[in-house]
């Protein structure tokens, strides 16, 4: 087949995509751009901690302010589970609206709370925005699965790709607005420049406005498919399966995605039984351990880098590039998951992540370039966890139950976060950054063992239930 014929086939395929589904996935991507503010905390913490320590005179350091980011992560867990319940009961648009308001208002309120105390800053930036991020997180994914039930890996990769890419915008804003002169921190590790510190409170108003604008796109664009969309897709699939050679080519896709008959799929309470399966535990361990690896890097990467790199703009570039690879990783690993299936993809992600974390401390003995390459590689690998695990959950248990089960996985990860944060703080105070990353790599190996022993429970069908159309107007 020549290039022109291949291009025409791609164009014809793109034209057949449902317009509402494309808009919903694109709106979900924009929404997740704003939710990705979580990944800016590694860059923000150096400015925020300096403001609290120098301007307010509080006896806090990077180990203490790590808890602000930890609270944000903790609160995402119940937010994700609550968002899944609210999406089914009230519809995706109202759920996204509620989460967006909490996220943006919490961000803007930090303009005032950061001038007051460490505790109030934790409440606004950590608790309010964390719950809001979690509440809005899963709705665009579940809606995307309903529009494109046979391309869940692609949907996951595109939507949560925004979650990874969003920190590019906000990291650039943070550094260019707060530190345009590339001022370096003092020997105590904190910024003392008055002009820089004066701008810290107003930064949160800017971040809140950017988030609100992106979230409005999500509220307006994420809609469920019309009634009969699932039946139409099934008819098209049957027609294609009658074509010569289609049977052999198509058999592998349902096996990888997990599309078949399951008598429990139509039972809305069946997800509770699925929580007690070994597959849920294995999915959970893979997610939690990789999330901890991400947490150690996201919380401390800039503070670690500043111990041997005295160039704030270079470190900002590292953070921006990490956001790019965070986004690319979610999309690439989502595509790989559609082709390979959950287990092989997750094994590759976890194995690479463990190796990178074990060797990350050695970057302090080498060049800035090695630090940059390791950072970008870590974010490229670990970001795949967030598109692959949710896809694996849907493939294992069906999209009707995936939101609730993934919400429980996310919640469990959040509940473990305080213990992990405390352990990281103790390790950092007693030994140093190198040991923090070595512990992180060891925990990732536990997730690797759980993934290597993963066995699918069997295939499930995945057609959007007709009952979900009753609130599609939302």
C-alpha positions as CSV (number, residue, x, y, z in Angstrom):
1,X,0.0,0.0,0.0
2,X,1.4,3.4,-1.0
3,X,1.7,6.4,1.2
4,X,-1.3,8.1,-0.4
5,X,-3.7,5.2,0.2
6,X,-2.5,4.9,3.8
7,X,-3.1,8.6,4.4
8,X,-6.6,8.3,2.9
9,X,-7.5,5.4,5.1
10,X,-6.3,7.3,8.2
11,X,-8.3,10.4,7.1
12,X,-11.4,8.3,6.5
13,X,-11.0,6.7,9.9
14,X,-10.7,10.0,11.6
15,X,-13.8,11.3,9.8
16,X,-15.8,8.4,11.2
17,X,-14.9,9.2,14.8
18,X,-17.9,10.5,16.7
19,X,-17.6,14.3,17.1
20,X,-19.1,14.3,20.6
21,X,-16.5,11.7,21.7
22,X,-13.6,13.6,20.2
23,X,-14.9,16.8,22.0
24,X,-15.3,14.9,25.3
25,X,-11.8,13.5,25.2
26,X,-10.3,16.9,24.2
27,X,-12.2,18.6,27.0
28,X,-11.0,15.9,29.4
29,X,-7.4,16.6,28.3
30,X,-7.9,20.3,29.0
31,X,-9.4,19.6,32.4
32,X,-6.5,17.4,33.3
33,X,-4.1,20.1,32.3
34,X,-5.4,22.1,35.3
35,X,-5.4,19.0,37.6
36,X,-1.8,18.5,36.8
37,X,-0.9,21.3,39.1
38,X,0.0,18.6,41.6
39,X,3.2,18.0,39.7
40,X,4.4,21.5,40.1
41,X,4.9,21.1,43.8
42,X,8.5,20.0,43.5
43,X,9.3,23.3,41.9
44,X,6.9,25.4,44.0
45,X,8.1,24.0,47.4
46,X,11.5,25.9,47.2
47,X,9.7,29.2,46.9
48,X,6.8,28.4,49.3
49,X,9.1,27.0,52.0
50,X,11.4,30.0,51.7
51,X,8.4,32.4,52.2
52,X,7.2,30.5,55.3
53,X,10.7,30.2,56.7
54,X,12.2,33.7,55.9
55,X,9.2,36.0,55.6
56,X,7.0,34.5,58.3
57,X,9.9,33.4,60.5
58,X,8.5,29.9,60.9
59,X,10.9,27.0,61.9
60,X,10.0,24.9,58.8
61,X,12.2,23.2,56.3
62,X,11.6,21.0,53.2
63,X,10.7,18.0,55.2
64,X,7.9,19.9,56.9
65,X,6.4,21.5,53.8
66,X,6.5,18.1,52.1
67,X,3.3,17.5,54.1
68,X,1.4,20.2,52.1
69,X,2.0,18.2,48.9
70,X,1.3,15.0,50.9
71,X,-2.1,16.3,52.1
72,X,-2.9,17.2,48.5
73,X,-2.2,13.6,47.4
74,X,-4.0,12.1,50.4
75,X,-7.2,14.1,49.7
76,X,-7.2,13.1,46.1
77,X,-7.9,9.5,47.1
78,X,-11.4,10.0,48.7
79,X,-12.0,12.7,46.0
80,X,-11.5,10.1,43.2
81,X,-13.9,7.6,44.9
82,X,-16.5,10.3,45.7
83,X,-16.2,11.6,42.1
84,X,-16.9,8.1,40.7
85,X,-20.1,7.9,42.8
86,X,-21.2,11.4,42.0
87,X,-20.6,10.9,38.3
88,X,-23.0,8.0,38.2
89,X,-25.6,9.8,40.4
90,X,-25.4,13.4,39.2
91,X,-23.6,13.1,35.9
92,X,-20.1,14.1,34.8
93,X,-20.6,17.8,34.3
94,X,-21.9,18.5,37.8
95,X,-19.2,16.4,39.3
96,X,-16.5,18.2,37.3
97,X,-18.0,21.5,38.2
98,X,-17.9,20.7,41.9
99,X,-14.3,19.5,41.8
100,X,-13.2,22.5,39.7
101,X,-14.6,25.0,42.1
102,X,-12.9,23.4,45.1
103,X,-9.6,23.2,43.2
104,X,-9.5,26.7,41.9
105,X,-10.9,28.4,45.0
106,X,-8.5,26.5,47.2
107,X,-5.6,27.6,45.0
108,X,-6.7,31.3,45.0
109,X,-7.3,31.3,48.8
110,X,-3.7,30.3,49.3
111,X,-2.9,33.9,48.4
112,X,-4.2,34.8,51.9
113,X,-3.4,31.7,53.9
114,X,0.3,31.6,52.9
115,X,0.6,35.0,54.7
116,X,-1.0,33.6,57.8
117,X,0.4,30.2,58.9
118,X,1.7,26.8,57.8
119,X,-1.6,25.1,58.9
120,X,-3.9,27.3,56.9
121,X,-1.7,27.0,53.8
122,X,-2.0,23.2,54.2
123,X,-5.8,23.4,54.4
124,X,-6.2,25.6,51.3
125,X,-3.5,24.3,49.0
126,X,-3.4,20.8,50.3
127,X,-6.9,19.8,51.4
128,X,-9.2,21.9,49.3
129,X,-7.4,21.7,46.0
130,X,-6.6,18.0,46.6
131,X,-10.2,17.0,47.1
132,X,-11.2,19.1,44.1
133,X,-8.5,17.4,41.9
134,X,-9.7,14.0,43.0
135,X,-13.4,14.8,42.5
136,X,-12.9,15.9,38.9
137,X,-10.3,13.2,38.0
138,X,-12.2,10.1,36.8
139,X,-15.3,11.6,35.1
140,X,-13.6,12.4,31.8
141,X,-12.0,8.9,31.7
142,X,-15.3,7.1,32.3
143,X,-17.1,9.2,29.7
144,X,-14.2,8.6,27.2
145,X,-14.5,4.8,27.8
146,X,-18.2,5.0,27.0
147,X,-17.5,6.8,23.7
148,X,-14.6,4.6,22.7
149,X,-14.9,1.3,24.6
150,X,-12.4,-0.5,22.3
151,X,-9.7,2.1,22.7
152,X,-9.4,2.6,26.4
153,X,-5.6,2.7,26.5
154,X,-5.7,5.6,24.0
155,X,-8.4,7.4,25.9
156,X,-6.5,7.0,29.2
157,X,-3.2,8.1,27.6
158,X,-4.7,11.3,26.0
159,X,-6.8,12.4,29.0
160,X,-4.3,11.8,31.7
161,X,-1.6,13.1,29.3
162,X,-3.0,16.5,30.2
163,X,-2.5,15.7,33.8
164,X,1.2,15.3,33.1
165,X,1.5,18.2,30.7
166,X,-0.3,20.7,32.9
167,X,2.7,21.3,35.1
168,X,4.6,22.7,32.1
169,X,2.3,25.7,32.0
170,X,2.3,26.3,35.8
171,X,6.0,25.5,36.3
172,X,6.9,28.1,33.7
173,X,4.5,30.6,35.3
174,X,6.0,30.0,38.8
175,X,9.7,30.4,37.9
176,X,9.3,33.2,35.3
177,X,7.0,35.2,37.6
178,X,8.8,34.6,40.9
179,X,12.4,34.5,39.8
180,X,12.9,36.3,36.5
181,X,16.5,37.3,37.6
182,X,17.5,33.7,38.2
183,X,18.4,34.4,41.9
184,X,20.0,31.4,43.6
185,X,19.1,30.3,47.2
186,X,21.4,31.1,50.0
187,X,23.7,28.7,51.7
188,X,20.9,27.6,54.1
189,X,18.9,26.4,51.1
190,X,16.3,29.1,51.1
191,X,15.6,32.1,48.9
192,X,16.1,35.5,50.8
193,X,15.5,37.9,47.9
194,X,12.8,40.4,48.9
195,X,11.4,40.9,45.4
196,X,11.0,37.2,44.9
197,X,9.3,36.6,48.3
198,X,7.0,39.6,47.7
199,X,5.6,37.9,44.7
200,X,4.8,34.6,46.3
201,X,1.2,35.3,47.6
202,X,0.0,36.7,44.3
203,X,1.3,33.7,42.4
204,X,-1.6,31.6,43.8
205,X,-4.2,34.0,42.3
206,X,-2.6,33.6,38.9
207,X,-2.6,29.8,39.3
208,X,-6.2,29.8,40.4
209,X,-7.3,31.8,37.4
210,X,-5.4,29.6,34.9
211,X,-6.9,26.5,36.5
212,X,-10.5,27.9,36.4
213,X,-10.2,28.7,32.7
214,X,-9.1,25.2,31.8
215,X,-11.6,23.6,34.0
216,X,-14.4,25.5,32.4
217,X,-13.6,23.8,29.1
218,X,-13.9,20.4,30.9
219,X,-17.3,21.4,32.4
220,X,-18.7,22.4,28.9
221,X,-17.1,19.7,26.8
222,X,-17.4,16.4,28.7
223,X,-20.7,14.7,27.8
224,X,-21.9,11.1,27.8
225,X,-22.7,9.5,24.5
226,X,-26.4,9.4,23.4
227,X,-28.6,6.3,23.9
228,X,-27.8,3.5,21.5
229,X,-24.1,4.4,21.0
230,X,-23.0,1.1,22.5
231,X,-25.3,-0.9,20.2
232,X,-24.1,1.1,17.2
233,X,-20.5,0.2,17.9
234,X,-21.4,-3.4,18.4
235,X,-23.1,-3.5,15.0
236,X,-20.1,-1.9,13.3
237,X,-17.8,-4.4,15.0
238,X,-19.9,-7.3,13.7
239,X,-19.8,-6.0,10.2
240,X,-16.0,-5.6,10.3
241,X,-15.6,-9.1,11.7
242,X,-17.3,-10.5,8.6
243,X,-14.6,-9.2,6.3
244,X,-11.9,-11.7,5.0
245,X,-9.2,-12.2,7.6
246,X,-10.9,-10.0,10.2
247,X,-11.5,-12.9,12.6
248,X,-7.8,-13.7,13.1
249,X,-6.8,-10.1,13.3
250,X,-9.6,-9.1,15.7
251,X,-9.3,-12.0,18.2
252,X,-6.3,-10.5,20.0
253,X,-7.9,-7.1,20.7
254,X,-10.8,-8.3,22.9
255,X,-8.4,-10.6,24.7
256,X,-6.1,-7.7,25.5
257,X,-8.8,-5.3,26.4
258,X,-11.0,-7.9,28.2
259,X,-14.2,-7.6,26.1
260,X,-16.6,-10.6,26.5
261,X,-19.7,-11.7,28.4
262,X,-19.8,-11.5,32.2
263,X,-23.1,-12.1,34.0
264,X,-22.1,-9.7,36.8
265,X,-21.4,-6.8,34.6
266,X,-24.9,-5.4,34.7
267,X,-25.1,-5.7,38.5
268,X,-24.2,-2.2,39.9
269,X,-23.0,-3.6,43.2
270,X,-20.8,-6.3,41.8
271,X,-17.7,-4.0,42.1
272,X,-17.8,-4.7,45.9
273,X,-17.1,-8.4,45.3
274,X,-14.3,-7.5,42.9
275,X,-12.5,-5.6,45.6
276,X,-11.8,-8.9,47.4
277,X,-10.0,-10.5,44.5
278,X,-6.3,-11.1,44.2
279,X,-6.3,-9.1,41.0
280,X,-7.4,-5.9,42.8
281,X,-4.6,-6.4,45.4
282,X,-2.1,-6.8,42.6
283,X,-3.3,-3.7,40.7
284,X,-3.3,-1.8,44.0
285,X,0.3,-2.8,44.9
286,X,1.6,-1.9,41.4
287,X,-0.1,1.5,41.6
288,X,0.8,2.3,45.2
289,X,4.5,1.4,45.0
290,X,5.0,3.3,41.8
291,X,3.1,6.3,43.2
292,X,5.4,6.3,46.1
293,X,8.4,6.4,43.8
294,X,6.8,9.3,42.0
295,X,6.1,11.0,45.3
296,X,9.7,10.9,46.4
297,X,10.9,12.4,43.1
298,X,8.1,15.0,42.9
299,X,8.6,16.3,46.4
300,X,12.3,16.4,46.6
301,X,13.8,16.6,43.1
302,X,14.5,20.4,43.1
303,X,15.7,20.5,46.7
304,X,18.0,17.6,45.9
305,X,19.2,19.2,42.6
306,X,20.0,22.5,44.5
307,X,22.6,20.7,46.6
308,X,24.9,20.5,43.5
309,X,23.3,22.7,40.8
310,X,23.3,26.5,41.5
311,X,21.1,27.5,38.5
312,X,17.4,28.0,39.2
313,X,16.5,28.5,35.6
314,X,18.2,25.2,34.6
315,X,16.3,23.4,37.3
316,X,13.1,25.0,36.0
317,X,13.9,23.7,32.6
318,X,14.4,20.2,34.1
319,X,10.9,20.5,35.6
320,X,9.3,21.7,32.4
321,X,10.9,18.9,30.4
322,X,9.8,16.4,33.1
323,X,6.2,17.6,32.5
324,X,6.6,17.0,28.7
325,X,7.8,13.4,29.3
326,X,5.1,13.0,32.0
327,X,2.5,13.7,29.3
328,X,4.3,11.7,26.6
329,X,4.7,8.7,28.9
330,X,1.0,8.6,29.6
331,X,0.1,8.6,25.9
332,X,2.9,6.2,24.8
333,X,2.3,3.7,27.6
334,X,-1.4,3.9,26.9
335,X,-0.8,2.9,23.3
336,X,1.6,0.1,24.4
337,X,-1.0,-1.2,26.8
338,X,-3.6,-1.5,24.0
339,X,-1.0,-3.5,22.0
340,X,0.6,-5.6,24.7
341,X,-2.0,-5.8,27.4
342,X,-1.7,-4.7,31.1
343,X,0.8,-7.1,32.5
344,X,3.7,-6.8,30.0
345,X,3.3,-3.0,29.9
346,X,3.3,-2.6,33.7
347,X,6.3,-5.0,34.1
348,X,8.3,-2.8,31.7
349,X,7.3,0.4,33.5
350,X,8.0,-0.8,37.0
351,X,11.3,-2.5,36.1
352,X,12.6,0.6,34.4
353,X,11.4,2.9,37.2
354,X,13.1,0.8,39.9
355,X,16.4,0.9,38.0
356,X,16.2,4.6,37.6
357,X,15.5,5.3,41.3
358,X,18.3,3.1,42.5
359,X,20.8,5.0,40.3
360,X,19.3,8.5,40.7
361,X,21.5,9.5,43.7
362,X,24.6,9.0,41.5
363,X,23.6,12.0,39.4
364,X,25.0,14.3,42.1
365,X,28.5,12.9,41.3
366,X,28.1,13.4,37.6
367,X,27.0,16.3,35.4
368,X,23.9,18.4,35.1
369,X,23.1,16.5,31.9
370,X,22.9,13.2,33.7
371,X,20.5,14.7,36.3
372,X,18.3,16.0,33.5
373,X,18.2,12.7,31.6
374,X,17.4,10.7,34.7
375,X,14.6,13.1,35.7
376,X,13.0,13.0,32.3
377,X,13.3,9.2,32.1
378,X,11.8,8.7,35.6
379,X,8.8,10.9,34.7
380,X,8.4,9.1,31.3
381,X,8.3,5.7,33.0
382,X,6.2,6.4,36.1
383,X,3.6,8.5,34.3
384,X,2.5,5.3,32.5
385,X,1.3,3.9,35.8
386,X,-1.7,6.3,35.8
387,X,-2.9,5.4,32.3
388,X,-2.1,1.7,32.4
389,X,-3.5,0.8,35.8
390,X,-6.9,2.5,35.1
391,X,-6.9,0.7,31.7
392,X,-6.0,-2.6,33.3
393,X,-8.8,-2.1,35.9
394,X,-11.3,-1.5,33.2
395,X,-10.1,-4.5,31.2
396,X,-10.2,-6.7,34.2
397,X,-13.5,-5.7,35.7
398,X,-15.3,-3.7,33.0
399,X,-15.8,0.0,32.6
400,X,-19.0,0.0,34.6
401,X,-17.1,-1.0,37.7
402,X,-13.7,0.5,36.8
403,X,-14.4,4.0,38.3
404,X,-15.3,2.6,41.7
405,X,-12.5,0.1,41.9
406,X,-9.9,2.5,40.6
407,X,-11.3,5.0,43.1
408,X,-10.6,2.5,45.9
409,X,-7.1,1.9,44.6
410,X,-6.5,5.6,44.5
411,X,-8.0,6.0,48.0
412,X,-5.8,3.3,49.4
413,X,-2.8,4.9,47.9
414,X,-3.8,8.2,49.5
415,X,-4.4,6.6,52.9
416,X,-0.9,5.1,52.8
417,X,0.6,8.5,51.9
418,X,1.0,9.8,55.5
419,X,3.0,6.8,56.5
420,X,5.1,7.0,53.4
421,X,5.6,10.8,53.9
422,X,6.6,10.3,57.5
423,X,9.1,7.5,56.6
424,X,10.6,9.7,53.8
425,X,10.9,12.6,56.3
426,X,12.7,10.4,58.8
427,X,15.0,8.9,56.2
428,X,15.8,12.4,54.9
429,X,16.6,13.7,58.3
430,X,18.6,10.7,59.5
431,X,20.6,10.0,56.3
432,X,19.9,12.1,53.2
433,X,18.4,12.3,49.7
434,X,20.3,9.2,48.4
435,X,18.7,6.9,51.0
436,X,15.2,8.3,50.2
437,X,15.5,7.2,46.6
438,X,17.0,3.9,47.5
439,X,14.0,3.1,49.7
440,X,11.8,4.3,46.9
441,X,13.4,1.9,44.5
442,X,13.1,-1.0,47.0
443,X,9.3,-0.4,47.3
444,X,8.9,-0.2,43.5
445,X,10.4,-3.7,43.4
446,X,7.5,-4.9,45.6
447,X,5.1,-3.6,43.0
448,X,7.1,-5.3,40.3
449,X,6.7,-8.7,42.1
450,X,2.9,-8.1,42.4
451,X,2.7,-7.3,38.6
452,X,4.8,-10.4,37.6
453,X,2.3,-12.6,39.4
454,X,-0.8,-10.9,38.0
455,X,-3.3,-13.2,36.3
456,X,-6.5,-12.0,34.6
457,X,-9.7,-13.1,36.2
458,X,-11.3,-13.6,32.7
459,X,-12.8,-11.3,30.1
460,X,-15.7,-9.0,30.7
461,X,-18.0,-7.2,28.3
462,X,-17.8,-3.5,28.0
463,X,-20.8,-1.8,26.6
464,X,-22.2,1.4,28.2
465,X,-25.4,0.5,30.1
466,X,-28.5,2.2,28.8
467,X,-29.3,3.5,32.2
468,X,-26.3,5.9,32.0
469,X,-28.0,7.8,29.2
470,X,-30.7,9.2,31.5
471,X,-28.4,12.0,32.8
472,X,-26.6,12.5,29.5
473,X,-28.0,16.0,29.3
474,X,-25.8,17.0,32.2
